[in-house]
Amino acid sequence: MNLLRYLELFVLAGLMLVLGATAYHRNLVWKDDLSLWSDVVNKSPNKARPHHNLGLALGCHGSLEQAIGHFFKAVQIKPDHAKAHYNLGVSLAEQGRRKEAISHYSKALRIKPDHAEAHYNLGIALMRQGSLKGAISHFSKAVQIKPDYAEAHNNLGVALMRQGSLNEAFGHFSEALRIKPNLSEARDNLELGLRLMGKSHGASNTVIRP
């Protein structure tokens, strides 16, 4: 491997996805949500909404395995419950169960194609599987649906840069920083890319232009 190619790989390995920026899709969170929804599930065990909301409460309290159980129950009762499929995907991804997470993100999107967070998280899962084409497609849809989605712009930039589309990548890093100037991952990614092209001196002028 020649030195230039080695340096390119080194820089690309340093690109940073924004992870965990979009977690559960919450409804109103009650102060005593765990006890509230536990009680509702006990009284209405065959309704999807209480299981979904108890899953949210358990997930927020760190009881991931129990949360997954209730999200599963919610989608069994109501297979077209997009939020439950999405939140189940988030929980499964947290456990490293990527294939299952991808399946539930995909189901959420079949039900609700304009779910920007599901596109975003599906993009992350596909990226981790090495599917750049799929990741680019879903990050692109996320920013089409939600143009001010800074984290999705950053991750789209990462995917494009790994594909070799540097100019497009820089555009998305810059857009992420325009939207959210303190997004350190986007700033670092832009600087890494510019360094690769021998243009690190221009980073400060490129980053934050409205």
TORDRENKOL-557772 format. One record per residue (C-alpha): x, y, z. Coordinates in steps of 0.001 Angstrom, whole numbers, padded with zeros to 6 digits, always signed. Example, Ala and Ser with C-alpha at 12.3 -4.5 7.8 and 13.67 -1.06 7.14 Angstrom:
BEGIN
+012300-004500+007800+013670-001060+007140
This chain:
BEGIN
+000000+000000+000000+001475+003383-000948+001797+006196+001579-000941+008363+000041-003453+005519+000130-002469+004733+003724-003049+008352+004745-006423+008399+002976-007542+005302+004867-006261+006761+008128-008249+009946+007622-011412+008122+006531-011207+005909+009600-011257+009074+011691-014571+010317+010298-017205+010525+012987-020826+009554+012716-023210+011231+015112-024690+008344+017085-027496+008360+019584-028679+011831+018632-032106+010442+017847-033266+007970+020437-036809+007142+021397-039706+008873+019721-041487+010030+022860-045002+011062+023575-045664+013179+026652-043393+011922+029432-045100+011891+032794-043214+012449+036027-044382+009030+037238-044558+007474+033755-043240+004066+034781-045861+003470+037468-048557+005078+035338-048041+002885+032271-047399-000247+034314-050825+000273+035847-052432+000905+032444-050847-002248+030970-052156-004291+033895-055654-002927+033282-055510-003050+029455-053047-005809+028496-054404-006157+024954-053934-002552+023859-050843-001503+021934-050481+002064+023210-049934+001184+026891-047279-001400+025967-045550+001112+023696-045544+003845+026334-044413+001460+029062-041592+000439+026720-040609+004114+026424-040677+004541+030195-038601+001397+030763-036108+002417+028088-035701+005857+029658-035122+004186+033019-032436+001923+031543-034444-001322+031530-033742-002096+027886-034631-005779+027823-038020-005146+029416-038603-002216+027045-037975-004490+024065-040528-006959+025402-043230-004302+025545-042381-002850+022131-042636-006377+020708-046016-006776+022384-047183-003448+020944-046338-004442+017346-047883-007878+017843-051136-006233+018899-050925-003465+016281-048600-004409+013402-048970-000962+011783-047723+000913+014880-044884+002882+013244-043573+004454+016461-043399+001071+018192-041470-000452+015278-039118+002537+015323-038532+002446+019076-038086-001317+018940-035437-000750+016281-033662+001812+018473-033662-000596+021424-032448-003545+019366-029674-001421+017876-028601-000482+021416-028176-004197+022087-026156-004708+018921-028973-006664+017253-028483-004791+014006-030321-007055+011565-033432-007043+013730-033166-003275+014164-032946-002812+010383-036058-004954+009966-038097-002809+012365-036830+000524+011007-037858-000734+007560-041305-001714+008836-041711+001720+010431-040862+003329+007085-043269+001136+005133-045997+002434+007443-044719+006020+007665-042345+006814+004780-041727+010386+006004-040296+009308+009377-036995+011225+009237-035565+009658+012400-036225+006149+011108-034375+006978+007869-031518+008416+009933-031182+005437+012249-031575+002970+009394-028773+004844+007636-026528+004388+010686-027300+000661+010880-026621+000177+007162-023405+002196+007418-022197-000104+010166-022948-003065+007926-020819-001542+005190-023732-000621+002915-022718+002865+001802-025308+003013-000974-028139+002193+001412-026835+004561+004074-026546+007441+001583-030078+006792+000365-031602+006946+003846-029529+009878+005131-030529+011734+001949-034202+011021+002605-033809+012173+006201-032503+015598+005132-035103+015881+002365-037858+015349+004922-036169+017451+007608-033751+019930+005981-032500+021273+009337-031431+017794+010549-027794+018630+011297-026803+015146+012469-028190+013586+009296-026255+016085+007156-023075+015123+009024-023646+011407+008597-024534+011833+004940-021239+013681+004575-019375+010787+006198-020996+008254+003855-020317+010396+000783-016718+010936+001802-016164+007226+002257-017601+006787-001218-015126+009350-002546-017610+012170-003221-015578+014785-001359-017211+017973-002634-020700+016718-001817-019481+015569+001583-018010+018993+002365-021319+020585+001426-023187+018488+003971-020601+019011+006720-020857+022759+006120-024663+022610+006133-024607+020672+009412-022454+023426+010912-024643+026179+009518-027611+024575+011269-025757+023612+014434-022448+025519+014749-021378+023559+017830-021673+020124+016209-018096+019053+016830-018311+015887+014730-019153+017887+011610-016356+020380+012237-013816+017602+012832-014975+015706+009746-014690+018793+007562-011195+019496+008843-010142+015875+008275-011421+015988+004733-009720+019261+003978-006492+017909+005439-006746+014950+003088-006986+017363+000186-004169+019525+001535-006523+022399+002257-006670+022484+006035-005785+026174+005967-009216+026893+004488-011264+025135+007160-011959+028173+009294-013307+030078+006305-015405+027219+004989-017125+025989+008098-019741+028518+009145-021147+030543+006338-024894+031114+006530
